[in-house]
């Protein structure tokens, strides 16, 4: 675990793929807690133990924000919702997948990759969870001290980034990722690559200081400038 900025914690370990499946973040603001994403199925107890280790209690978790519908981000959502009573926030376009009204999508390309992944995908299916607050682009909510929802479709139809206004911090979900540097997300699991590129350029037009990614380590300095530089290398 690490404190990204005061009041924002990365709960997943250094090897996020082997730990929770994707990065899970905790925002502590105004006596309430907000989770960003939930990792793979079966990670709820581990996540809440880490919340407890930070000195917080699970009943203070009032909201869980879902950046998109993939199993590594919503796998433990239903369990966490039951354990905490938190309200789930997600974009309206991804709500049918999160709630189980539409099947979770698998790899989109290539066909051989999809065939190889198909048996594993059955094991990674997430338990459906009700979306309590279905959001749209540019919506602002009094959650985590005040957030702005930025609709960034492409990886999934309802992918969103979350801008934490008071801290000038952006949660990017899987719009972009970071290993040694900023990179594209898995294109095999991206529904619409041209739309993804447009969304990256959209994010590049917003000013923020810190970026927290769904996969990889946060950028604590000059984050928006580095996103702009990355977007400049892409063809829209």
C-alpha positions in Angstrom: 0.0 0.0 0.0 1.1 3.6 -0.5 -0.3 7.1 0.1 -0.3 8.8 -3.3 -1.3 12.2 -1.8 -2.7 13.0 1.6 -6.0 11.1 1.9 -5.6 9.0 -1.3 -4.2 5.5 -0.9 -3.3 2.8 -3.5 -4.4 -0.4 -1.8 -2.9 -2.8 -4.4 0.6 -4.1 -4.0 3.6 -3.5 -6.2 2.6 -6.4 -8.5 -1.0 -5.4 -9.0 -1.7 -8.1 -11.6 -0.9 -10.9 -9.1 -2.4 -9.0 -6.1 -5.8 -7.6 -6.8 -6.0 -7.8 -10.6 -6.1 -4.0 -11.0 -5.3 -1.1 -8.8 -7.8 -0.3 -6.1 -7.7 3.1 -4.5 -9.2 4.5 -1.3 -10.1 8.2 -0.8 -10.6 9.4 2.7 -12.3 12.8 2.9 -14.7 14.4 5.3 -15.1 11.4 7.6 -16.2 9.2 4.6 -14.4 6.7 2.5 -14.7 6.1 -1.3 -13.2 3.1 -3.2 -12.2 3.4 -6.8 -12.7 -0.1 -8.4 -12.7 -3.4 -6.7 -10.2 -5.9 -8.3 -10.9 -9.5 -9.2 -13.6 -11.6 -7.5 -12.5 -12.9 -4.1 -10.5 -9.8 -3.1 -13.1 -8.1 -0.9 -11.7 -9.4 2.4 -8.2 -8.5 1.4 -9.3 -5.0 0.4 -11.2 -4.4 3.6 -8.2 -5.7 5.7 -6.0 -3.1 4.1 -8.6 -0.4 4.8 -8.5 -1.5 8.4 -4.7 -1.5 8.5 -4.8 2.2 7.5 -6.9 2.9 10.6 -10.3 3.0 8.9 -13.4 0.9 9.4 -15.5 -0.7 6.6 -18.8 1.0 7.6 -17.2 4.4 6.6 -17.1 3.3 2.9 -20.0 5.2 1.5 -19.4 4.9 -2.3 -17.6 2.6 -4.7 -16.8 4.2 -8.1 -16.4 1.8 -11.0 -14.2 3.1 -13.9 -15.4 0.4 -16.3 -17.0 -3.0 -16.4 -14.1 -5.4 -16.8 -13.8 -8.3 -14.3 -10.5 -7.1 -12.9 -12.2 -3.8 -11.8 -15.7 -5.1 -10.8 -15.0 -8.7 -9.6 -15.3 -7.9 -5.9 -17.8 -5.1 -6.3 -20.9 -7.1 -5.3 -19.2 -8.5 -2.2 -17.9 -5.1 -1.1 -21.3 -3.6 -1.6 -22.8 -6.3 0.6 -20.1 -5.9 3.3 -20.2 -2.1 3.5 -23.6 -1.0 2.2 -21.8 1.4 -0.1 -23.5 2.9 -3.1 -22.1 2.0 -6.5 -21.3 4.8 -9.0 -20.7 3.9 -12.7 -21.4 5.3 -16.2 -24.9 4.5 -17.6 -23.4 2.8 -20.7 -21.5 0.2 -18.5 -24.3 -0.3 -16.0 -26.0 -3.2 -17.9 -22.7 -5.2 -17.8 -22.1 -4.5 -14.2 -25.7 -5.4 -13.2 -25.6 -8.6 -15.3 -28.2 -7.6 -17.8 -25.6 -8.0 -20.6 -22.8 -10.5 -20.5 -19.2 -9.4 -19.7 -17.3 -8.9 -22.9 -14.2 -10.9 -23.6 -11.2 -10.1 -25.8 -12.3 -8.3 -29.0 -9.2 -9.2 -31.1 -7.8 -11.3 -32.5 -10.0 -14.3 -32.9 -7.3 -16.8 -31.8 -6.7 -14.7 -28.7 -10.4 -14.7 -27.9 -10.5 -18.5 -28.3 -7.6 -19.0 -25.9 -9.0 -16.7 -23.3 -12.6 -18.1 -23.4 -12.2 -20.8 -20.8 -10.4 -18.4 -18.4 -13.1 -15.7 -18.8 -15.7 -18.1 -17.3 -13.6 -18.2 -14.1 -13.3 -14.4 -14.1 -17.0 -13.5 -14.4 -18.1 -11.0 -11.8 -21.2 -11.4 -9.6 -23.7 -8.7 -10.7 -24.1 -5.6 -8.6 -26.7 -2.9 -8.7 -25.5 0.5 -9.9 -27.1 3.0 -7.5 -25.9 6.2 -9.3 -25.6 6.0 -13.1 -23.5 9.0 -14.3 -22.9 10.8 -17.5 -20.1 13.0 -18.9 -19.1 16.2 -16.9 -21.4 15.2 -14.0 -20.2 16.5 -10.7 -21.0 14.7 -7.4 -20.3 15.6 -3.7 -18.4 12.4 -3.3 -14.8 12.2 -2.0 -14.7 15.9 -1.4 -16.1 16.6 -4.9 -15.6 14.8 -8.1 -16.1 15.4 -11.8 -16.9 12.5 -14.1 -15.2 12.4 -17.5 -16.7 10.0 -20.0 -13.8 8.4 -21.9 -15.3 5.6 -24.0 -13.2 3.2 -26.1 -11.8 0.6 -23.7 -15.5 0.0 -22.9 -18.6 2.1 -23.9 -18.9 3.5 -20.4 -15.3 4.0 -19.3 -14.8 7.0 -17.1 -12.0 9.0 -15.6 -12.6 10.6 -12.2 -11.2 14.0 -11.4 -10.7 14.7 -7.7 -11.0 18.4 -7.8 -9.6 19.4 -4.4 -6.4 17.4 -5.0 -6.1 18.0 -8.7 -5.8 14.2 -9.1 -7.1 12.1 -12.0 -8.1 8.5 -11.8 -7.7 7.2 -15.4 -9.1 3.7 -15.1 -7.9 1.8 -18.1 -7.9 4.7 -20.6 -4.1 4.7 -20.3 -1.7 2.6 -18.2 1.8 3.0 -16.9 4.7 0.7 -16.5 8.0 2.6 -17.1 6.1 5.2 -18.9 2.5 6.0 -20.0 1.2 3.4 -22.5 -2.0 2.2 -24.1 -4.2 -0.3 -22.3 -4.6 -3.8 -23.5 -5.9 -3.4 -27.1 -7.2 -7.0 -27.1 -9.7 -6.0 -24.5 -10.5 -2.6 -26.0 -13.9 -2.3 -27.7 -13.2 0.6 -30.0 -9.6 1.7 -30.5 -10.3 4.9 -32.6 -12.7 6.0 -29.9 -10.1 5.2 -27.2 -7.6 7.5 -29.0 -10.2 10.3 -29.1 -10.7 9.9 -25.4 -7.0 10.1 -24.7 -6.9 13.4 -26.5 -9.9 14.5 -24.5 -8.1 13.7 -21.3 -5.0 15.5 -22.5 -7.0 18.7 -22.7 -7.6 18.7 -18.9 -5.2 20.1 -16.3 -4.2 17.9 -13.3 -1.1 17.3 -11.2 -1.4 13.6 -10.3 -2.6 10.6 -12.3 -3.6 7.3 -10.8 -3.9 4.4 -13.3 -5.8 1.2 -13.3 -2.6 -0.6 -14.0 0.8 0.7 -13.0 2.3 3.2 -10.5 0.8 6.7 -10.0 2.4 9.8 -11.5 2.8 12.3 -8.8 4.2 15.2 -10.7 3.5 16.9 -14.1 0.9 14.3 -14.9 -1.2 16.2 -17.4 1.9 17.4 -19.2 3.1 13.8 -19.6 -0.4 12.7 -20.8 -0.3 15.6 -23.4 3.1 14.4 -24.6 1.8 10.9 -24.9 -1.3 12.0 -26.7 0.8 14.0 -29.1 2.5 10.8 -30.3 -0.9 9.2 -31.1 -2.9 9.5 -34.3 -6.4 10.4 -33.6 
